[in-house]
Each structure stands twice: as C-alpha cells, then as structure tokens.
Amino acid sequence: MKDKVFVLMSGGVDSSVAALLLKRADFNVVGIHLKVSNYCDVADEEDARLVAEKLGIPFYVLDISKEYQRIVTLDMIKNYALGYTPNPDVLCNKLIKFGYVYEFIKKLGAKYIATGHYAKKIEINGKHYIKIAKDLNKDQTYFLWGIKRSLIKNIIFPLGDYTKEEVRKIAKENNLPNAEKKDSQGICFLGKIKLMDFLKEFLPENKGLIIDTKNRVLGYHPGHYFFTEGQRHGLNIKTGDGPFYVAVKDPKRNLLIVAKENEEILYTKEIKVKNLNFLVDKEFIEKIKISSDEIKILVRCRYRQPLTHAILSLKNKIVKFENPIKSVAKGQSAVFYYDDILVGGGIIYDKIK
C-alpha cells in the first residue's frame, strides 16, 4: 500500500501546492483543514476543499477550536498580561499541529503529516534533521524549534526546495483555484481581527506613562500588554522628535520606556532562556561544544531577523551574542542553528544589557 500522508491544508497556496507535490510523488494523500477558532474565515475552508476536489483527494475538516483555545489562546493572553510577547505559532506547531493533530491522524492510519512550511528535512546516517529552506526570505524553521525530535522522521515539508515564486508558478500551471490568493497576514487564528482589538476583549485598558531614557513624559498608553519591545508604530507620541521604539516594558509600574534608533538601551548583549528543546541528539551537541558547558551557535530572536553568532551555556541557559542585537522581546523565541541545521530553541524570559 502507498504511504498515507495527511496534509494540513489551510486554504492558502503553499499547503495546496504541498498536497499537489505529494500526490505527484505517489503518496496516498488526505487533506485536512483545521478549524481553530470562531474567527476563522470560512472562505479558507472552502478554498482548501476546492483544491482537494481538483486534486481528487479525500478532504476533512477537524474542529479543534476548544483544544486550541485551551492550549494556545489562553496561554497567549496570560503571557501578554504578564508583560511578555508570546509567539502562538510556536506553541501551535509544538502542541497542536505536531502534537494533538498528529496523534489524531495516527489513529486514522497516517504514517506522515505534511505542511506547507518552508523548511527542509534531511537524513544523515539514519538521523533526521530540519534545515533552513531554499527560500531564505520565506524560511519558517524559526517556528518549528519546539516540536518533538522523535517526530521529525514522520514529517514531510514538500516546499523546502522551492521559492515562493516557484510555488506560485506551480499553482498557476496546474490551475489551482487559489493560485492568486494573497498570503495571510498576522496571527492565524484571529483572521482579520487585529491583535490589540482581540486582547481588549480580555485585558482591561490601564492608562500608563510613556517616558524616554531621560525620564521625560512623552505620552500615555492604554496598557503595557498591548505593546512589545522593539515596537515603533502605534505609540501615539506627538513630540515630533521621533521615531521612538519601545525599549522596556515595566509591568509592575505599567510603564513604557522608549528610545531613539541608536540608543544603547535598545540593544541586548545576553539573554536568559527557558523551556529549552533540542532537535539534535547528544552526539551532535558534543561535536559543537567549545567547552564542557558551552556550544557555539547561530541564533535569531525574531522571525526573519538575520542570524547572529552566539554562545549558549547549557548549564545556565544564557545566550551571549557576539555583537549586541536590537529589539529583543521577552516571551519571544531564541532559535539556534549550526550552519543551516535547526538545533533547537527556547523562550526568552530575561535580558542582560
């Protein structure tokens, strides 16, 4: 029998082409669309269904909105309330797509799960690794560091060797109904709802001061949790002396400290991380050690941020950057690489200036 693979079809062009490529590769392909919240656009489900009909593959909709709210949404709200800037896509990949959903489809006879992520998978000496995608501008390995290492062998990333332009071309050549569909923006489960508007449903407005590094009051904000470190827009500062960036959020005093482009406070030399997860084995770690406790890595602390050289202390869970980096936000992910291999990552919970 052909290997059965369930493809997570969002309704977008990427996952649609992923399903097409797997069908061409003679897999037994099944499409599955995840309904994760009441904010989901019903047009996305319909687009995914139309593509499945075009490809002649079975298609199902899995309503996991209750599980998603319990696992991802409530965690996100809680972290924003505490002053962090969480990344729900990381938690979704870890606990939903490659957690809850994978366990579900295994019961239906699936050997593999596939997505439209721009990421590569390779095998070296029987060991499976995730690598940076061919399209560096679309590479999504940043969001995959939290998944189980043991699961990599059961994941397929069909788009890893394609650019976005090539994916669009394949969709058009095969007359996929969503070939011209624009990429979705923002947080997936919110649809067209803005993050601040969503958070206001759960977090009360709490007026606080915006000050600069010289303690001058520049304005007011509706609550520290509606902002993130590094943010430039939406500060409502009208001094005409900007632009300003959020340098520090102070939840205890409900205070935002802002700074101009090159002020030192915007830069971070070291970070502390928690919830470390590695996608390589101990043997790999041993090979990249520079001391009994440290490994030399490449790291990024925001999606699409350029990789920077750093040293990770495995014992103290401290990342020291070769050069200070700008706009690090607590609650975001620090993701580690060795060359182009995804080593793992952790959650940033403190910064050392």
Phi, psi and omega in degrees: 000149176292148176294132180271130178232129174266125179256126177283109186254109184280341188105352178273172185290327184296307181291333178293315178292326175303316179296319179299313182296322179291323176298318178298325182279008173071030170279159171274094191267134174234130178267141178220129180251131182263123171265111188253348178195169177286351179275351183299141179280120182297338179295330178294317177299317180295320178298316179297320180295318180296320178295317179299320177296319179299321182276346181072038180243152176299151183217134180225154174248128180247114179274106179242027186299322180293315180295319181296317179297318182292320188271318188253306188297311182295325176296319180297313180298316180301317182290322175298320180298329181276354178101007179265167174241088185286165176241097184297333179296325178295314180292323178298314179297318184292310190254340181257288185299310183257024177230267183303311184293318180298317179297326179293311184287337175300323180292341179264010175092012181285136172267327183231156168239137182231150179222173177267020177298143171274095181200154177250156171231134179230162176235126177232119180052042177080002180251141185257137181226156173257135182237161175298140184288165177298317180277097185296332181286336182252355183312130183241019179296338178306327185269001188252001189294339187271355184286166180287133179299324182294344183271345186306321183297341182258008180252141174238130175245087186296340187265004186301331182255019180237152170269164178300320180299319179292323178296316176301318181296317179299317180298318181291316181298332181257012174054040176291136187296342180249022185302328182261005184294135180289152176293144177287150181240154175079199183278129192301317188282354179267348182060236182268002180283133177286146183303313182299320179297322178293313182297329180294342176288340186241332184246126183288150174295137184218092188299133179216173184274148166248120180235159176264186185288354176253017178065022175274133178284122182253346182168196182225155178232160183274000181153131185302330186287353177271004184230165179225151178296132184099348182292140180247316186274155174082014182275343177058041175262123188242031180282342183075015186248008187275201006283155177245152177237146174291118181264319183218136169255130179244092184298324183296322180259004182050052189237141171247126174255125183245160182213162177275171190319307189255014179290141187300329184297340180283348187252148183234134180266325182217153175226155172255137182237157177225175179055040180302139175220132181247137178256012174235159184273177183298326179297319178296315180301317181299324183290335183255009177289142174249354173202182182294341187236350190237146173235146178265126187222172164254145184218148168226143184249002173214152176301132179071002174294141177301143177293141178230148179288142181203169175236129180254124173274116183290331182282309185270351181056045178245133177253122178252119181279144177298319174229141181305142180245156188266147168059052173279132181247127177295135184104338176283176182263139166258118187246132190253142179226154167234114193057242180249015179265133178284113183274320182158207181179185179196173180264131179284120179240352176204153178238143178243111184293000000 
